[in-house]
Amino acid sequence: MAWTLTVPPRGNGALTVAVPRSPRQGARNELAGSSTELRPRPDPFSRRDRAAEPTAESSRRRSQPSELWGWIVRAVVFGASGLLGRSMMRAFEDWKVTGTSFRRKGQGLVTVDATSTDDVLNALSRFEPGVVINCVGERRPEAWANAPARAHELNVEAARLIAEAARHHGASLLHISSDYVFDGTEPPYQVDARRNPVNAYGRWKLLAEDAVRRACPEAVILRLPMLYGPVEYAAETNLTQIARQVGSGEPVELDDVCVRYPTHVDEAAKVCRWIAAQSKGQYPGSIVHWSAEHRFTKYRMGLMIAQHFGIAPDHIKAGAADTASGDRPDDCRLDCMDLRAALGWPVDHYRTFANEFPQVVAPWVRTA
Ligand SMILES: NC(=O)c1ccc[n+]([C@@H]2O[C@H](COP(=O)([O-])OP(=O)(O)OC[C@H]3O[C@@H](n4cnc5c(N)ncnc54)[C@H](OP(=O)(O)O)[C@@H]3O)[C@@H](O)[C@H]2O)c1
């Protein structure tokens, strides 16, 4: 995939990075024709009158000059109260960014139900973003099992609604997907590799990708692996959950089969910001991958935590693949060479797991 970057003249130029569709990126739809394929729906915007259409004023406001690159981008982050969304708000803090949440109330967050057409459209009408980032999702395995219809709604229907609304408002969309669209048998996965999810979450993320692509062909879809970073509660990430188990001293068996590529949320959010900035003015309609390089099983992470905090590891046992909430892919390593090359960041720009995990898990090891 070829990338070209044109840095604009300060003050009045457009930043355009062409991220052309890779020849490898086919329009393959592995679930096409299956019973899970989304059926055509009535246009949810058909009852809107012309006042809801983008106006000259709204277009002007979307492209007002600012101090950043000579252009403003008004951004709306859906799901800004979540793990990735919180980092996203930090990464975009020098833009004019609005974050939405649902259950959680936070300073400056706007309550939006992303499964409601009216809520989503109203948010975009009100904030007139040039860029929309969708971090809404349900990734907790217990929710897949206990409330699958709701999880489907959040992962697939909300994605479709946000994509339709972004297109309707003429905003660029960055949609977050997952490495779980792959089956984990043939890593590394190129962006156009055959998707073959092995569990419900992966299937929903696949359906969401297709729904987003149909509703908003220009959207960028970014696939990410397991994320870690500052959490609000231990169960919010696998890593902090493991830290709590390791710190408790109670016997614990951790999956030593499935490998993960734990990626710091702040790094993922920075990549999103980079993509969003490049996409201003020209939307590529691409799928891109981002992932850290180093691989660990949950068991290995547990041992690293024990070693770092001087905890005897006798209570930590290597276990089989964790299938309590459905099958897990063995190794979904994402090939992200194209994006790494395009970013051109120096090596020390990346956050390595070995350097970052102690700070992230410390509060949860010590209070366990
Ligand atoms: N975390 C990972 O390891 C990982 C890895 C790969 C990809 N991803 C993908 O990255 C995206 C973000 O994941 P995350 O880990 O940040 O998820 P998260 O922490 O569970 O956050 C989910 C967000 O969705 C919001 N939300 C829930 N119900 C909503 C509704 N009805 N309307 C509007 N918003 C609603 C939540 O708001 P409230 O909490 O305020 O209700 C929260 O802000 C998801 O698409 C996920 O699939 C995550």
The ligand as a MOL file (V3000), in Angstrom:
LIG
                    3D

  0  0  0     0  0            999 V3000
M  V30 BEGIN CTAB
M  V30 COUNTS 48 52 0 0 0
M  V30 BEGIN ATOM
M  V30 1 N -10.3810 -2.9280 24.9440 0
M  V30 2 C -9.7840 -3.7350 24.0710 0
M  V30 3 O -8.9210 -4.5540 24.4230 0
M  V30 4 C -10.1510 -3.6210 22.6010 0
M  V30 5 C -9.3810 -4.3210 21.6730 0
M  V30 6 C -9.6880 -4.2150 20.3140 0
M  V30 7 C -10.7500 -3.4320 19.9020 0
M  V30 8 N -11.5020 -2.7890 20.8160 0 CHG=1
M  V30 9 C -12.6440 -2.0010 20.3470 0
M  V30 10 O -12.4190 -0.6520 20.7090 0
M  V30 11 C -13.6790 -0.0110 20.9510 0
M  V30 12 C -13.6280 0.6200 22.3240 0
M  V30 13 O -13.3910 -0.4000 23.2590 0
M  V30 14 P -13.1920 -0.0740 24.8000 0
M  V30 15 O -12.3170 -1.1190 25.3250 0
M  V30 16 O -12.8500 1.3520 25.0190 0 CHG=-1
M  V30 17 O -14.6910 -0.3340 25.3210 0
M  V30 18 P -15.3070 0.0670 26.7380 0
M  V30 19 O -14.2630 0.4630 27.7010 0
M  V30 20 O -16.2130 -1.0630 27.1370 0
M  V30 21 O -16.1950 1.3470 26.4110 0
M  V30 22 C -17.3880 1.2130 25.7120 0
M  V30 23 C -17.9810 2.6000 25.5010 0
M  V30 24 O -19.2690 2.4400 24.8800 0
M  V30 25 C -20.1920 3.2670 25.5910 0
M  V30 26 N -21.5610 2.7750 25.4820 0
M  V30 27 C -22.0980 1.6620 26.0280 0
M  V30 28 N -23.4110 1.5930 25.7240 0
M  V30 29 C -23.6900 2.6940 24.9860 0
M  V30 30 C -24.8600 3.1850 24.3690 0
M  V30 31 N -26.0420 2.5350 24.4210 0
M  V30 32 N -24.7810 4.3430 23.6960 0
M  V30 33 C -23.6230 5.0150 23.6110 0
M  V30 34 N -22.4780 4.6070 24.1620 0
M  V30 35 C -22.5170 3.4410 24.8360 0
M  V30 36 C -19.7120 3.2130 27.0150 0
M  V30 37 O -20.2910 4.2990 27.7260 0
M  V30 38 P -20.7200 4.1520 29.2860 0
M  V30 39 O -19.6930 3.2940 29.9380 0
M  V30 40 O -20.7610 5.5680 29.7550 0
M  V30 41 O -22.0740 3.5050 29.2960 0
M  V30 42 C -18.2140 3.3640 26.8030 0
M  V30 43 O -17.8890 4.7160 26.6220 0
M  V30 44 C -14.7360 -1.0990 20.7880 0
M  V30 45 O -15.2320 -1.0670 19.4990 0
M  V30 46 C -13.9580 -2.3820 20.9920 0
M  V30 47 O -14.5670 -3.4640 20.3130 0
M  V30 48 C -11.2190 -2.8450 22.1690 0
M  V30 END ATOM
M  V30 BEGIN BOND
M  V30 1 1 1 2
M  V30 2 2 2 3
M  V30 3 1 2 4
M  V30 4 1 4 5
M  V30 5 2 4 48
M  V30 6 2 5 6
M  V30 7 1 6 7
M  V30 8 2 7 8
M  V30 9 1 8 9
M  V30 10 1 8 48
M  V30 11 1 9 10
M  V30 12 1 9 46
M  V30 13 1 10 11
M  V30 14 1 11 12
M  V30 15 1 11 44
M  V30 16 1 12 13
M  V30 17 1 13 14
M  V30 18 2 14 15
M  V30 19 1 14 16
M  V30 20 1 14 17
M  V30 21 1 17 18
M  V30 22 2 18 19
M  V30 23 1 18 20
M  V30 24 1 18 21
M  V30 25 1 21 22
M  V30 26 1 22 23
M  V30 27 1 23 24
M  V30 28 1 23 42
M  V30 29 1 24 25
M  V30 30 1 25 26
M  V30 31 1 25 36
M  V30 32 1 26 27
M  V30 33 1 26 35
M  V30 34 2 27 28
M  V30 35 1 28 29
M  V30 36 1 29 30
M  V30 37 2 29 35
M  V30 38 1 30 31
M  V30 39 2 30 32
M  V30 40 1 32 33
M  V30 41 2 33 34
M  V30 42 1 34 35
M  V30 43 1 36 37
M  V30 44 1 36 42
M  V30 45 1 37 38
M  V30 46 2 38 39
M  V30 47 1 38 40
M  V30 48 1 38 41
M  V30 49 1 42 43
M  V30 50 1 44 45
M  V30 51 1 44 46
M  V30 52 1 46 47
M  V30 END BOND
M  V30 END CTAB
M  END
